Amino acid sequence: MSFAPVHCVRLTALVAGVTLATTAYAQQPRTAWGEPDLAGAYSEFTLAPLERPVELGTKELFTAQEAREYQQRVLEEADQDDETVAGTQEDVHYDMGTFSLSANEGRTSENFRTSIITFPANGRIPPLTEAALTRQKQRNAIRTGHEFDGPEMRSLSERCIVWTSTLAPILPGGYNSNLQIFQSPGYVVIQGEMGDPRIIPTDGKPLPDKLLPQWNGTASGRWEGDTLVVETAGFHPNAAWRNASEHMKVTEWITRVDADTLEYKFQVDDPNTWAEPWGGTYPLTDLGGILFEYACTEGNYGMANILSGQRALEKEAAGKSQP
């Protein structure tokens, strides 16, 4: 197994308890106006998967030996993902490692958890409700056979509108899963490496009963001791996470646990989509640097090529149908 010389994986040791913040951080830094200082650039990459493998049942934590074996397997599999066989379909895509985009090439936190999700007890996202399944079928029916009609039929991330690495709940993605937190009196801003910033007022005002749908939802933050609590609702139905409804509400808790680590916890509530609430926790690890600009639309040849390719196929088909 080999890694790029600069972007090697660096493992940060973390407490293998039920939560990271088992004890208060004695040297909690403060802003000039007295709030806990969470500012900095952080990596979202962690070796725990989002959902627990079914075969592990309700096993919540690995032993140290099991964690090492699992980490080794995950990193080896990630490294193999960059290797393709000439002439195969997979070989058409560029080598992720060449551009330092692989999940195995950032700062990755050690994590003894068997899944990011901590509830339900099986560590997996609950089943969809009947309403959600119906909604999913309806959305799929609209797109089926029309996937390449125009940009509006492509995903929001393809269109450089929404990226899940910042959208609540914040969860690690395939690459560029990094974020930066800024603070000023009365506000916290979470800027993902990909996607628009979330501007969160911290005055604790409750969210209005009626909200205009927003791509990132509308957020309200408050401080509970050293923890930033953020409640977000009012998501646009086309942007809400994993086919959720416009009624989805996400609650997040962010706490500094040491000089290099924040604990990120979240809970998702949407009775119109999932059979029960679900949530989890994982560490945000100091990136050891800054975020660089991600200009999604610059050089985004994929969208133009996908649509122009479809137009060429349609033109060819139309020509063959002529007598």
C-alpha positions as CSV (number, residue, x, y, z in Angstrom):
1,M,0.0,0.0,0.0
2,S,1.4,3.4,-0.9
3,F,0.3,7.0,-0.3
4,A,1.1,10.3,-1.9
5,P,4.2,11.7,-0.2
6,V,2.6,14.9,1.0
7,H,-1.0,13.8,1.6
8,C,-0.3,10.8,3.7
9,V,-2.9,9.6,6.2
10,R,-2.2,10.9,9.7
11,L,-4.2,9.2,12.5
12,T,-5.2,11.2,15.5
13,A,-5.7,9.2,18.7
14,L,-9.2,9.7,20.2
15,V,-11.0,8.4,23.3
16,A,-12.8,5.2,22.4
17,G,-15.8,6.0,24.7
18,V,-19.4,6.3,23.9
19,T,-18.8,10.0,23.3
20,L,-15.6,11.9,22.8
21,A,-16.4,14.6,25.3
22,T,-16.4,12.4,28.3
23,T,-14.5,15.0,30.3
24,A,-14.4,18.7,30.2
25,Y,-11.5,20.2,28.2
26,A,-9.6,22.1,30.9
27,Q,-7.9,24.5,28.5
28,Q,-11.0,25.5,26.5
29,P,-9.9,28.5,24.4
30,R,-12.2,31.5,24.3
31,T,-12.9,34.2,21.8
32,A,-12.2,37.8,22.6
33,W,-15.9,38.1,23.5
34,G,-15.9,35.1,25.8
35,E,-17.4,32.3,23.8
36,P,-15.8,28.9,23.3
37,D,-13.4,29.1,20.4
38,L,-14.3,26.5,17.7
39,A,-12.6,28.4,14.8
40,G,-10.3,26.5,12.5
41,A,-10.1,24.2,9.5
42,Y,-11.1,20.6,10.1
43,S,-11.2,17.3,8.3
44,E,-14.4,15.3,8.3
45,F,-12.7,12.0,7.3
46,T,-12.9,9.2,9.9
47,L,-12.4,5.5,9.6
48,A,-15.8,4.6,11.0
49,P,-18.4,4.0,8.3
50,L,-21.7,5.9,8.3
51,E,-23.7,2.7,8.9
52,R,-22.6,-0.3,10.9
53,P,-22.0,-3.5,8.9
54,V,-25.0,-5.7,9.5
55,E,-22.8,-8.6,10.7
56,L,-21.7,-6.5,13.7
57,G,-25.2,-6.3,15.1
58,T,-25.3,-3.9,18.1
59,K,-21.5,-4.0,18.6
60,E,-20.8,-0.3,19.2
61,L,-17.0,-0.2,19.6
62,F,-14.0,-2.1,18.3
63,T,-11.2,-3.3,20.5
64,A,-7.8,-1.7,19.8
65,Q,-6.8,-4.8,17.8
66,E,-10.1,-4.9,15.9
67,A,-9.8,-1.2,15.1
68,R,-6.3,-1.6,13.7
69,E,-7.3,-4.5,11.5
70,Y,-10.4,-2.6,10.3
71,Q,-8.4,0.5,9.6
72,Q,-5.8,-1.4,7.6
73,R,-8.5,-3.0,5.5
74,V,-10.3,0.3,4.9
75,L,-7.1,2.1,3.8
76,E,-6.1,-0.8,1.6
77,E,-9.5,-0.8,-0.1
78,A,-9.4,2.9,-0.6
79,D,-5.9,2.7,-2.1
80,Q,-7.2,0.0,-4.5
81,D,-10.0,2.2,-5.6
82,D,-7.4,4.4,-7.4
83,E,-6.2,1.5,-9.5
84,T,-7.9,0.6,-12.7
85,V,-7.4,-1.9,-15.5
86,A,-6.6,-0.5,-18.9
87,G,-9.5,-0.9,-21.3
88,T,-12.2,-1.3,-18.7
89,Q,-15.1,1.1,-17.9
90,E,-13.5,2.1,-14.7
91,D,-10.3,3.1,-16.5
92,V,-12.3,5.9,-18.2
93,H,-12.3,7.9,-15.0
94,Y,-9.2,9.7,-13.9
95,D,-7.0,8.3,-11.1
96,M,-8.3,9.9,-7.9
97,G,-4.9,9.6,-6.3
98,T,-3.3,11.7,-9.0
99,F,-5.3,14.7,-7.9
100,S,-5.1,14.0,-4.2
101,L,-8.9,13.4,-4.1
102,S,-9.0,10.0,-2.5
103,A,-10.5,9.4,1.0
104,N,-7.2,7.8,2.0
105,E,-5.2,11.0,1.3
106,G,-6.2,13.5,3.9
107,R,-6.1,13.8,7.6
108,T,-8.2,10.9,8.9
109,S,-9.2,10.5,12.5
110,E,-8.8,7.2,14.3
111,N,-12.2,6.0,15.5
112,F,-13.0,2.9,17.5
113,R,-16.7,3.2,16.7
114,T,-18.2,0.6,14.4
115,S,-20.4,3.3,12.8
116,I,-20.9,7.0,12.8
117,I,-24.6,6.4,13.6
118,T,-25.1,5.7,17.2
119,F,-28.9,5.4,17.3
120,P,-31.0,3.3,16.6
121,A,-29.0,0.6,18.4
122,N,-28.2,-1.3,15.2
123,G,-26.2,1.7,14.0
124,R,-28.1,2.0,10.7
125,I,-30.5,4.6,9.1
126,P,-34.1,3.6,10.0
127,P,-36.4,2.2,7.3
128,L,-38.3,4.7,5.1
129,T,-41.9,5.3,5.8
130,E,-44.6,4.5,3.2
131,A,-44.9,8.2,2.4
132,A,-41.2,8.4,1.7
133,L,-41.3,5.4,-0.5
134,T,-44.1,6.8,-2.5
135,R,-42.3,10.2,-2.8
136,Q,-39.2,8.4,-3.9
137,K,-41.1,6.5,-6.6
138,Q,-42.7,9.7,-7.9
139,R,-39.4,11.5,-8.1
140,N,-37.8,8.5,-9.9
141,A,-40.7,8.4,-12.3
142,I,-40.2,12.0,-13.3
143,R,-36.5,11.4,-14.0
144,T,-36.6,8.0,-15.6
145,G,-35.9,8.3,-19.3
146,H,-35.3,12.0,-18.9
147,E,-32.0,12.0,-17.0
148,F,-30.1,13.8,-19.8
149,D,-32.9,16.2,-21.0
150,G,-31.3,19.2,-19.3
151,P,-29.2,20.3,-16.3
152,E,-32.3,20.5,-14.1
153,M,-32.5,16.7,-14.3
154,R,-29.0,16.3,-12.9
155,S,-28.1,16.2,-9.3
156,L,-27.7,19.4,-7.2
157,S,-24.0,18.6,-6.7
158,E,-23.4,18.1,-10.4
159,R,-24.9,21.6,-10.8
160,C,-22.7,23.0,-8.1
161,I,-25.6,24.0,-5.9
162,V,-25.5,21.8,-2.8
163,W,-22.8,19.6,-1.4
164,T,-23.5,17.2,1.5
165,S,-20.1,17.8,3.1
166,T,-21.6,21.0,4.5
167,L,-25.4,20.4,4.4
168,A,-26.8,19.4,7.8
169,P,-26.2,16.8,9.0
170,I,-22.5,17.2,8.0
171,L,-21.2,13.8,7.0
172,P,-17.9,12.7,5.3
173,G,-18.0,12.3,1.6
174,G,-15.7,10.7,-1.0
175,Y,-13.3,13.6,-1.2
176,N,-12.7,17.2,-0.1
177,S,-14.6,16.5,3.1
178,N,-13.1,19.5,4.9
179,L,-14.7,22.5,6.5
180,Q,-13.7,25.7,8.2
181,I,-15.5,27.4,11.1
182,F,-15.5,31.2,11.6
183,Q,-16.8,33.1,14.6
184,S,-17.9,36.6,15.3
185,P,-20.1,38.1,18.0
186,G,-23.5,36.6,17.4
187,Y,-22.7,34.4,14.5
188,V,-20.9,31.2,13.6
189,V,-20.1,30.4,9.9
190,I,-19.5,26.8,8.7
191,Q,-17.8,26.8,5.3
192,G,-17.3,23.5,3.5
193,E,-14.5,23.0,1.1
194,M,-17.3,22.4,-1.4
195,G,-20.6,24.3,-1.1
196,D,-21.9,27.5,0.2
197,P,-21.4,28.7,3.8
198,R,-23.9,28.1,6.5
199,I,-24.4,31.4,8.4
200,I,-25.7,30.6,11.9
201,P,-27.0,33.3,14.3
202,T,-26.2,32.3,17.9
203,D,-28.7,34.5,19.7
204,G,-30.8,31.4,20.5
205,K,-34.0,32.7,18.9
206,P,-36.4,29.9,18.0
207,L,-37.0,29.1,14.4
208,P,-40.3,30.5,13.0
209,D,-43.2,28.0,12.5
210,K,-43.2,28.9,8.7
211,L,-39.9,29.0,6.8
212,L,-39.2,29.7,3.2
213,P,-37.4,26.7,1.7
214,Q,-33.7,27.1,1.5
215,W,-31.0,24.9,0.0
216,N,-29.2,24.8,3.3
217,G,-32.3,25.3,5.5
218,T,-32.6,28.0,8.1
219,A,-30.5,27.7,11.2
220,S,-30.7,28.9,14.8
221,G,-27.8,28.5,17.2
222,R,-27.2,28.8,20.9
223,W,-24.5,28.0,23.4
224,E,-25.1,25.4,26.1
225,G,-22.0,25.7,28.2
226,D,-19.0,25.0,25.9
227,T,-21.2,23.3,23.3
228,L,-22.6,25.0,20.2
229,V,-26.2,23.7,19.5
230,V,-27.6,24.3,16.1
231,E,-31.2,23.6,15.0
232,T,-31.9,23.7,11.2
233,A,-35.2,23.3,9.4
234,G,-36.9,24.7,6.3
235,F,-34.9,22.7,3.8
236,H,-35.8,22.8,0.2
237,P,-37.5,19.4,-0.6
238,N,-35.1,18.9,-3.5
239,A,-32.1,19.4,-1.2
240,A,-33.0,17.7,2.0
241,W,-30.7,14.8,2.8
242,R,-31.4,11.4,1.3
243,N,-34.9,12.1,-0.1
244,A,-36.1,13.6,3.2
245,S,-39.2,15.8,3.2
246,E,-39.4,19.6,3.7
247,H,-40.3,18.8,7.3
248,M,-36.8,17.5,8.2
249,K,-35.2,19.0,11.2
250,V,-31.5,18.5,12.1
251,T,-30.0,19.3,15.5
252,E,-26.2,19.5,15.8
253,W,-23.9,19.7,18.8
254,I,-20.3,20.8,18.4
255,T,-17.8,20.7,21.3
256,R,-14.1,21.1,21.5
257,V,-12.5,18.1,23.2
258,D,-8.8,19.0,22.8
259,A,-6.6,21.3,20.9
260,D,-6.9,19.4,17.7
261,T,-10.4,17.8,17.9
262,L,-14.1,18.8,17.9
263,E,-16.8,16.4,18.7
264,Y,-19.7,16.6,16.2
265,K,-23.0,15.1,17.2
266,F,-26.3,15.2,15.3
267,Q,-29.9,14.0,15.3
268,V,-32.3,13.9,12.3
269,D,-36.0,14.1,12.9
270,D,-38.5,13.6,10.0
271,P,-41.5,11.4,10.7
272,N,-42.5,11.9,7.0
273,T,-39.4,10.1,5.9
274,W,-38.0,7.7,8.5
275,A,-39.6,5.4,10.9
276,E,-37.8,7.0,13.9
277,P,-35.3,9.7,14.6
278,W,-31.6,8.8,14.1
279,G,-28.2,10.3,14.7
280,G,-24.6,9.8,15.6
281,T,-21.2,11.3,16.3
282,Y,-17.7,11.5,14.9
283,P,-14.6,13.7,15.4
284,L,-13.6,16.7,13.3
285,T,-9.8,16.8,13.3
286,D,-7.7,19.8,12.9
287,L,-6.6,20.0,9.2
288,G,-3.2,21.4,10.0
289,G,-3.7,24.0,7.3
290,I,-6.3,26.1,5.5
291,L,-9.0,25.4,2.9
292,F,-8.3,26.2,-0.7
293,E,-10.9,27.7,-3.0
294,Y,-13.1,25.1,-4.7
295,A,-14.4,26.7,-7.9
296,C,-17.0,24.0,-8.9
297,T,-18.1,25.7,-12.1
298,E,-14.7,26.4,-13.5
299,G,-13.6,23.7,-15.9
300,N,-16.7,21.7,-15.1
301,Y,-16.7,20.0,-18.5
302,G,-18.8,17.0,-17.2
303,M,-22.1,18.7,-17.3
304,A,-21.6,20.1,-20.9
305,N,-20.2,16.8,-22.1
306,I,-23.0,14.8,-20.6
307,L,-25.7,16.9,-22.2
308,S,-23.9,17.4,-25.5
309,G,-23.3,13.7,-25.7
310,Q,-27.0,13.0,-25.3
311,R,-27.9,15.6,-27.9
312,A,-25.5,13.8,-30.3
313,L,-27.1,10.5,-29.6
314,E,-30.6,12.0,-30.2
315,K,-29.5,13.5,-33.5
316,E,-28.0,10.2,-34.6
317,A,-31.2,8.3,-33.7
318,A,-33.3,10.9,-35.5
319,G,-31.2,10.5,-38.6
320,K,-31.6,6.7,-38.6
321,S,-35.3,7.1,-38.3
322,Q,-35.5,9.1,-41.5
323,P,-36.7,7.1,-44.6
